[in-house]
Amino acid sequence: MAKWEMKEACVVSTKDNVNSPSHYGQGKIECIQYIEDFLNEDEYVGYLRGNIAKYLHRFRYKNGLEDLKKAQWYLNELVRVMS
């Protein structure tokens, strides 16, 4: 494999555990889309709020900045739902 090919392969395999975790993309739709469809709006808002609280609580003890970004992702989703 040429040097440029190796670099390109590394770029493609970059993980994004905040916006697109690999373990949530196994089906035809994202897990979050299924959850939103499955729950009514009040339940989905509660789900989002719970995840925001979880990631804000644990960021100091587990994944640091990654958990803050996950909390922000869920907050952005909550803003979208409430708009």
N, C-alpha and C positions, 0 to 999 in steps of 0.2 A: 504494500500500500504506500502510495506517495505521501510525502510529508503534508501536502495541502489536503489530501483526502482524509488523513487522520484528524487534522484540525476541524474539517467540516463535520466529520462523524461525531466529534466531541460536542460541537455546538448543537447538533440535532438531539443528542441524548441528555441535554441539560434538564434536570428535574425542576418542576415548579410546584412545590408542596402547598402553596397558597391558592393559586388560581386554577390549577388543573392537576390535582394529585392523581398519579397513575392508577392507584387502587380504586378510584371512583369512576373510571372511564371504561369499564369492561363491557358494558351493554351498548345499546343503540342510543341511549340518552344518558346524560350525566345524572348521577345520584340525586343531586340537589333539585333537578327538574322533576324527578319522580316524587320526591318528598313534597315539593310545592303542589303538585297535582293531586297527591294522595290526601293531604291535609286541607281543612278549610282555612280561610284567611286568618282567623284568630289563632288557630293552632300553629300555622306557619309562622306568624309573628312571634308567638311564644318560643317556637323552635329557634328562630333567629336570635332572639334575646338571650335564650339559654346558652347558645354557642358564643355569643359576645361575652357573656359573663364568664364562661369557662375559660376562654383564651385570655381574657384580662386577668383572671385569677392566677393562672398557672405560668404566665410568661416568665416570671422571675425564677421559677423552679425547674422549668423543663426546656423549652425551645427558644426562649428569649425573643429576639426580633421577629422570628418566623411566626410565633404565636400572636404578637401584636399585629402583624400583617393579616393573619387569619381573622382576628377580631375586627379589623378594619374592613375586610372583605364582607363579613356578615353584616356589619353596620351599613355598608354601601348597599347591600341587598335589601336591608330593612328600609332604607331611604327609598329605594326603587319601589318596593311594595307599597309604601305609605304615600307615594306621590300620585 
